[in-house]
Amino acid sequence: MKSSYLTRPFYYLWTTQTAANAADVLYIMALTVMVLDRTNSLVSAALLPLIRSGAQMLSSLVAPLLIQRFQLSRLLLLSQTGQFLLFICLALYLQLNGDSSSLMLVFSLIFVMSFLDGWTTPARNALIPRLVTHEQGLLKANGLMSVSDQVVQFAGWGLSGVIVAWIGSSPTLMVTAIIYGLAAAFTIGVQEPNHADSLAKSKLQKSAGITAETGTNRWQTLTEGWKMIWQTPRLRVLTFMDMIDMLGGSIWVGAFTLAFVQVALGQGEEWWGFINAAYFAGTIGGGLLVLALAKVIGRRYFGVMMLGMAGYGVLTAIYAMNSQPLAALILVMLMGPFAELAMINRRTLIQSSVAAPMLPKVLSAQSSMMHLVFCISLLGMAWLAEYIGIVNLYLFAAALTILAIVAGLLNYRAFQEKTFLRQTVK
């Protein structure tokens, strides 16, 4: 695959997102340690992810209004610069006030930062098709983004803990501010191209007759993405599959993983770390696998997505019934590539099925929906685990993935190119 398929602005986007993700991991770890030291309360520490998730969900809901008004590259710059400036204020406030700082003010600043961050992922994923010069580059671009996301998650949580323990929470926040500054600076290089061979003006979209509907009022602007998801069979099916998958995906949140390690594997907390590391290592390998097989995959996004989901579902079921720690490590490492095959191809399918002007609105609607489903899943899975046990919970999650596969197979016609073109022309 030619590297010219990926433009210089894409590499700027890739760099700024990697830096921003690394800064997120660092500051969450530092603030969690700080809050725990101050309050000695797990409930207070748990407010951090809850505040972030809630703010991002609200941000995704109102993002279409901003997308209607600003270019995606400018919106991304506004988000990164705003987060950088707010984080400078937060770091200086904590540095100057120390233990006397107000947690209410800290949580308020985190809420505003997370609100600004809420439209970053939809804007990023909508920009990717505009920053590649050929459709073959789209899968590679998504693969690179996914690899960097997983590397940051894999290395970031371990290294951030070491950094916080080594230099303390406040100095870690100052280091994070520098990384946020770099992320904002690199965002300046993310410029949307206007050339005719951009993927946003690909032959698929031209022949499909897809156009962007412009709302005449704010309500229409806010609901355009939701309406398009509902009215387009392919998007409707993909979103439904993603929601089902997300319902079961919360089983990999720390508390559930730790409970499984203790109950099913009979091991201590160190094996909790091993399981997490093995899973992230597998996802990194999966992203690299997609990059290596991009030319082989071609436009077979649906088939490869279904293969990834099937492999992930079957391995999750085997993992649930396994009681050997070493076998569990191997199984979660094998899950990673299948999970990445499913996720990257699903994202590519969505990006190649929506016209460039409408894509950020569709992605914003999906993002807010996924945040809500994830919160519901966390609460629901915690309640369900009390009644059916942690092993059966993992079997239930595997069954949800199989259900998502069945939903895709029953709606296979929506993924046939000719059928899709007829539907979009209507």
Number of C-alpha atoms within 10 A of each C-alpha: 12 8 9 11 20 21 17 15 23 23 18 19 25 23 18 27 24 21 23 23 20 24 27 19 20 25 23 19 21 23 21 19 18 20 20 15 12 13 12 12 11 11 10 14 19 13 14 18 14 13 18 20 21 18 21 25 24 17 22 27 20 20 27 27 16 15 20 18 9 13 16 24 20 17 20 28 22 18 21 27 21 18 26 24 15 17 23 19 14 19 21 16 16 20 16 11 10 12 13 9 13 13 15 9 12 17 17 13 17 23 20 19 22 25 24 23 24 27 30 25 18 24 23 21 21 26 26 25 29 26 27 27 22 18 21 19 26 27 27 26 25 22 27 20 22 22 24 20 21 24 17 23 18 19 15 20 16 15 14 20 17 12 18 21 13 11 10 15 23 21 16 22 26 18 16 25 25 16 22 26 23 19 27 25 16 20 25 17 17 24 19 17 15 11 11 10 15 18 26 30 17 18 12 18 20 12 12 20 14 19 15 12 13 12 13 8 9 13 11 16 21 22 17 21 22 19 14 19 22 14 13 16 18 25 21 17 22 22 19 16 21 20 22 22 24 22 21 23 20 23 22 15 11 13 12 19 21 22 20 23 22 15 15 18 18 13 16 13 13 10 20 18 16 14 24 20 19 21 25 23 21 24 28 26 21 28 29 19 17 24 21 14 14 19 14 10 17 13 16 12 20 21 13 19 24 22 17 24 24 20 20 25 27 17 20 24 18 16 24 22 15 16 17 13 18 13 13 24 19 15 21 23 24 22 26 23 26 27 23 28 25 23 20 26 26 20 19 24 22 18 24 18 21 26 24 22 19 21 25 27 31 25 28 30 26 22 21 23 18 19 20 16 18 19 16 15 21 19 11 14 22 18 11 16 17 10 11 11 14 23 19 16 22 27 19 20 24 26 19 21 26 22 16 24 22 14 16 21 15 11 15 14 14 21 22 12 12 11 13 17 19 12 15 19 12 8
